[in-house]
Amino acid sequence: MATPGRPGPKPKRLYVRTVRLPPTLDEEDLPPPRKIRALLDELERIGRLVAHGELTEPRGDLLIIRANDMAEADRALRVDPFRAVPAASYEIAAWNPGEVGSGVNLDPPPARGAGRLTLLQRVAVAVRDQESALAFYRDVLGLVVRARDPDSGYVELALGKGTAGLSLIAPRPEWGEPYYSESKARIGARTGIAFETDSVAALEMRLRTAGARVTEASRPQPWGGVALRFSDPDGNEFLAFQRMDPAPGAGSSKAPTAPRRKRH
């Protein structure tokens, strides 16, 4: 069955709905997750949802939507389950991206089924010896095997559930040309893959102790963090970086990040 299109023109103004919860609120007074999900699904269906996430200080909930004016924003949120939370502070405010910055894409995302990308599933790294490479990624870098098929030679590792996978590809002549030669040519290249770590210094020590090649020692970066480059046993190069907290009283030196996007 065809998915109905979103009604009307797509508004460009942004409105922020914030809910600040009282510290003594009982958990049973919070809206059930299914009702929150139903609201988000409806806002996405009509092309209004921009971003949603939890507030931590103070505890609460934040929602960014598109609307033509405040009245329309209020109507779009008339079934918001957070409105009924007792003693909570509920506010809808206009957001002027021109004055405070947006940090989000103001254009509505493509409709469901329009071929939009929803997840980075995996990246591939070509290696000569799959077993040696597997030992390095598992024992030195700490990745865990997520999937393996001995018959096809497929191996996928990851840092944990919900993270992108990294597959180790050992080129085989039976693949035929040009696939075999092209895959072999990728071995030993700069992959462009970056990892984040909680300690670049500790990672560098661990790599050197394991005999791995550090191609560029750790050093401060222009954006305020620290990074190093290293390679696996086949010479495939990676970057690892660490975000650094700003000194007391100093401006933020973290790498720039965007607000959490809505879940698709």
C-alpha positions, 0 to 999 in steps of 0.5 A: 500500500502506498504511503500517504504524502505529508499534507501541505507545505513544509514549514521552516520555523523551529519551535522548542518544547521543553519539559522540566520534571520535578525532582520528586516525581514518581516514575509511574507519573511519567508518560509510557514510552509507547505514547511518546513513540506514538507522538514522535511517529505522528510528528515525523509522518507529517514532516514536523519532527526535527529532534528529540532527546532527554534533558539531564540538568534538570531532568526533563525532555526536549523536542524540536519541531517545525511549524508555521507559527506558535499556534500551529506548534501548539496544535501539533503538540496538543496530544503530547503526553508530557502535558499531563505530567504533574508539577512539571514545567511545560514550555513551547518557545520559538527558536531563531536559528539566525540568532543562536544557530541551528545545529540541525538540518532545517529541510524536512527529511525524505518520506519513509520509503524514499530511499533515505539512509537510516544506518551505517551498517559496516565498513570493510578493510582488506587484509592479507591474512584474516586470522592474523588480522582478526587477532590484532583487531580483537586482542589489541583493539578490543573489538568483538566478533559479531558474525563469522562464516568460515565457508565464505570467509566473512568476519565482522567485528564491532565495538558493541551492540548498535555500533557499525561493524568492521568486516575483514576481507581477505581477497580471493582469486575465485572472485574474478577480475577486477574484484580480486585485483581491486581488493588486493590494491586496497591493502595497506592504504589509509582507510579514513576510519576514525576511532574515539578513545578515552585515552590516546596515551594509553592506547598508544602505549598498548599499540607499541607494547603489542608491536603495532606500528604507530604512524603518527604519535599522539599530538594536540589537534587544532580543535583541542583534542589529541589524536594519533595514527596507527596501522594494522599488521597489513599497513591499513592506517586508522586514526584514533582521537580523544576529546579533551575537557576545557580548562576551568573558566576556558571556552569549550575545546571539544570537537564541534558536534550537532544535537542528537538527531531524531531516530528513524 
